[in-house]
Amino acid sequence: MVLNLINFIQVAIVWILIIPELLFAIHKEKRENKKPDAASVTEQFGRYASMLLMVLPLGIWEFGFASSEEMIIYFAGNGILLAVYILLWVLFFKKQSFGKAMALAIINIAVFLLCGILLRHWFLVVFAVIFAIGHIAVTVKKFKEA
């Protein structure tokens, strides 16, 4: 396994995804000690596996792009997705809504999928899909209960 510049960029991406969620959990979210259901277990399994695979090229020798166009799509796509993600978090902190929560979930998923597809990291794609299933289900359930 070879670590390269992409690994460190991926670490930054993961931190950008995590920090707003941590801040929200600390300041706004009410934690209840509920028994985890299948959706939340699926979400967490997919989330942590995706974050690990964003940083470590498990199953591939090293991260890389097939063409310079893919590299441009990678940087531009992630830049746009992360900028919108941060903006949505700012808006979500002010007023929570199902639409904003679903958009945040979809952007989070899209970042993992974009990285996995462009870097041809198929394990990341698989776990991003698992995360997508659980994350969307948990988001829908959370707003149905509210």
C-alpha distance (Angstrom), angle and dihedral (degrees) to the residues before:
residue distance angle dihedral
M1 . . .
V2 3.80 . .
L3 3.79 121.0 .
N4 3.78 116.2 -149.3
L5 3.80 141.4 165.0
I6 3.81 91.8 -72.6
N7 3.81 89.8 62.2
F8 3.79 90.7 58.1
I9 3.81 92.2 46.1
Q10 3.79 88.3 50.7
V11 3.83 89.8 51.5
A12 3.81 88.7 54.4
I13 3.81 90.4 49.0
V14 3.81 91.5 51.3
W15 3.81 90.9 50.2
I16 3.81 91.2 49.4
L17 3.81 88.0 53.3
I18 3.81 94.2 46.0
I19 3.82 104.0 43.2
P20 3.85 98.2 66.5
E21 3.81 90.6 46.2
L22 3.80 90.9 51.4
L23 3.80 92.2 47.9
F24 3.79 90.7 49.5
A25 3.79 92.3 48.1
I26 3.80 91.0 50.6
H27 3.80 97.6 45.8
K28 3.77 109.9 25.9
E29 3.76 117.6 13.3
K30 3.76 120.7 90.0
R31 3.77 109.6 -139.3
E32 3.76 115.5 -146.6
N33 3.76 123.8 -171.9
K34 3.77 97.7 -121.1
K35 3.75 125.6 158.0
P36 3.82 107.1 -100.8
D37 3.79 113.9 -108.6
A38 3.80 127.8 -150.4
A39 3.81 93.2 -93.1
S40 3.81 94.5 53.7
V41 3.81 92.3 45.4
T42 3.82 90.0 49.4
E43 3.81 90.6 47.1
Q44 3.80 94.7 50.4
F45 3.81 94.1 43.0
G46 3.81 90.7 50.6
R47 3.82 93.2 42.9
Y48 3.80 97.2 51.8
A49 3.80 93.8 40.8
S50 3.82 90.2 50.0
M51 3.80 92.4 48.5
L52 3.81 91.0 49.2
L53 3.79 92.1 48.2
M54 3.82 91.3 47.8
V55 3.79 88.2 62.8
L56 3.80 104.1 32.4
P57 3.79 121.5 49.7
L58 3.80 93.2 -138.3
G59 3.78 110.0 173.8
I60 3.81 93.9 17.8
W61 3.78 130.9 69.5
E62 3.81 97.7 -126.9
F63 3.77 140.2 -21.6
G64 3.79 116.2 -95.7
F65 3.78 145.4 140.8
A66 3.79 128.5 -111.6
S67 3.82 92.0 -141.1
S68 3.78 142.6 6.5
E69 3.82 88.6 -109.6
E70 3.81 90.0 60.5
M71 3.78 89.8 51.0
I72 3.82 90.5 52.4
I73 3.81 90.8 48.5
Y74 3.82 89.4 48.3
F75 3.81 94.8 52.9
A76 3.81 97.0 37.3
G77 3.80 93.8 42.4
N78 3.78 94.7 48.2
G79 3.80 91.5 42.8
I80 3.79 92.6 53.4
L81 3.82 94.2 42.0
L82 3.80 92.8 49.2
A83 3.82 93.6 46.0
V84 3.81 90.7 51.6
Y85 3.82 89.5 44.2
I86 3.82 92.3 55.5
L87 3.82 91.7 45.0
L88 3.81 91.0 50.5
W89 3.80 91.0 49.5
V90 3.81 90.1 53.5
L91 3.81 89.4 51.5
F92 3.82 92.0 43.3
F93 3.82 91.3 53.0
K94 3.82 88.7 55.9
K95 3.80 96.8 45.7
Q96 3.78 126.8 -0.3
S97 3.78 119.7 -140.3
F98 3.76 137.0 164.3
G99 3.81 92.0 -117.5
K100 3.80 93.0 54.8
A101 3.80 92.1 44.2
M102 3.80 91.5 50.9
A103 3.82 91.7 46.4
L104 3.82 89.9 51.5
A105 3.80 90.4 49.8
I106 3.80 93.1 48.7
I107 3.81 93.6 47.3
N108 3.81 90.6 49.8
I109 3.80 89.6 51.8
A110 3.82 92.5 44.1
V111 3.81 91.5 55.8
F112 3.80 91.9 54.7
L113 3.80 92.2 45.1
L114 3.81 94.0 46.3
C115 3.80 91.9 51.2
G116 3.79 93.3 44.5
I117 3.81 95.1 48.2
L118 3.81 97.6 43.3
L119 3.80 93.2 44.7
R120 3.81 91.3 42.6
H121 3.77 89.5 -126.0
W122 3.79 97.6 152.2
F123 3.81 95.6 179.9
L124 3.81 87.6 58.8
V125 3.81 90.3 50.6
V126 3.81 91.3 51.0
F127 3.80 93.7 49.4
A128 3.82 91.3 43.3
V129 3.82 87.8 57.5
I130 3.82 90.3 49.0
F131 3.80 88.7 48.9
A132 3.82 90.4 48.2
I133 3.78 92.9 54.8
G134 3.80 93.5 49.3
H135 3.81 97.0 38.4
I136 3.79 95.1 51.3
A137 3.82 91.2 45.5
V138 3.82 92.0 50.0
T139 3.81 92.4 46.5
V140 3.81 92.1 50.8
K141 3.81 91.8 45.5
K142 3.81 93.4 48.1
F143 3.80 92.2 54.5
K144 3.80 94.0 43.0
E145 3.82 89.2 56.2
A146 3.82 93.4 47.5
